[in-house]
Amino acid sequence: MAELQVLSKRVGIKLKQQSQVLVTAESCTGGGIAYVITEVAGSSAWFDRSFVTYSNDAKMEMLGVKPETLEHYGAVSEQTVQEMATGALQHSNGTCSISVSGIAGPSGGSEDKPVGTVCFAWQLNSKPINFETVVFNGDREDIRIQACSHALKKLEAMLDL
């Protein structure tokens, strides 16, 4: 957890320097990214809010994810996290967003989407959305921590561009 706090501080410095405000839309991480961010004193200067949208209904109601997206691609899909990232920006004061949805286990996996599959999306201002799917190893806690770390590391790299 200490590594995540150090990472969060670095991300916060870059967000503040660039006058960016982060918002998160989290499913499988259950607010874990927001937790790590708000462990940093002064994070209110660069963090607006988090949407913990664990259910499909929450994704639709709070973020505007389309029912047809969930029906056709599922909650754990690059299409869904892209809509989550856009919806988080539309329903907040954020200028950049992270969204995450995945299968932390121990159940819920399939041949196409095994336990550990996590989809991410990042949107900064009006730039095109970046998205990817990663398969992590470990138990539920390991997968969730790796997902939080990956989301913040990728945002940090994007802020360096």
N, C-alpha and C positions, 0 to 999 in steps of 0.2 A: 504493500500500500504506500510505503514511503516513496517508491519510485514514481507512482502515479501522482503523488502530491508535487514532486519536483517537476514532472512533466507539465502538470497543470499550471504551475507558477510560470514556467517558460512560455507556455501558450498564452497565458494572461498578459505577460509583458508585451508580447507581440501584438495581441489584440488591442491593448491599450495604446501602444505606439502608433498603430494604424487606424485608431478611432473606430474600431470594429466592436460590435456587440454580438455575443454568441447566444444562440438559443438551441436547445436540444429537443429531439423527439425520440424517445426511447421506448423500446418494447422489452426485449430479452434482458437488457441491462437494468431494468426496473428503476431508473433514476441514478444508477451508479456513476455515470459521467457527471451529472449535476452534483452529486455528493462530493466527488473529488474536487470539482471546480470550486464549490462553496467552502471547502476546507481552507482555501487560500484567502487570507485577510484582504479585504479591499476588492474582492471579485465582483461586487455589485457595480463597479465601474466598467466592467466589460462582459458581464453575464446578465441576461434579462430573465430567462425562465426556462423551465423544462416541461415538456408534455410527456407524461408517462402514459403511454397508450398501449396497454398490454392486450386489450381485447380488440377485435375487429371493429366493434361498435365504437369504441373510443377513437380508433384511427379515423373512422368516417366522421364522427361527430366533432371531434376537436381539431382535426387536421385537414378534413375535406378529402380524404382518400376515397376514391370512387369505388362503389360496390363491385362494379364489373372488373376493376383491377384485382381486387381481393378474390373474386370468383375465378377469374381466369389464371392468375399467376400465384395467388396465395399471399399470406401475410409475410412470409419469408421469401422475398423476391426483390430484385433490383428495381422493378417497376414500382412496387409499393414504397420502398424507402425513398425513391425519388419524389413521389407525391408527398410523403411525410416531411421531407426536407423543405419543399416548397410551401407546404401548408404551415409549417412551423414559422417560417418567415412572414407569411401572410397574416398570421394570428398573434403577432408579437411585435416588439420594438427592435428585434434583432436585425443585424445586417449580414450575418452568416449563420449557417445552421449545420448541425450534425444530426443524422438520423440513423437508427440501428434497429434491426429486427432479425431474430435468429432463433435457433433451437439449442438451448443450453442443456437440455436433458434432465434426467437420465433417459426419459422417454420422449416420444414425439418425432423421432427421426424416421426417414424412409430411405430407400435405395437412392433416390434422386437427391434428397436433402438429408444427409446423415446428421446425427447429433454433432454439434460443433459448427454447423453451417450458420454463418452470420453475414447478413447483407448490410452494407453501409452506403450512405450518400452524404456528400458535403456540398453546400452551396454558399458561395461568397458573393455578396452583392448581386449583380446581374450577370456574372460569369456563368458559363455552362456548368451544370451539375456534374460533379465527379461521383462515381459510384463503383463499387466492387463487391464481390462475394469472397469470403475467406472461410476456410474450414479449420477450426482450432481443435486441439486435442486436450483431453483432461476431463475432470469431473465438472459439474455444474458451476461451482465457484471459479475454477480455473478458466473456464470458457468465458464467463462474464467478466473477469478481471482482464483477460487477454483482449476482449472486445473493447473495453473501456480504454485500455492502453493503445490499441490500434487506432481507434477513432481519434484520439488526441494527437498521436504521432503523425498521422496523415494530415490533420489540420495544421499542425506546426509546420510540416513540410510545405503545404500549400501557402501558408502565410509568408514563407521565405521566397516565393516566386515573384 
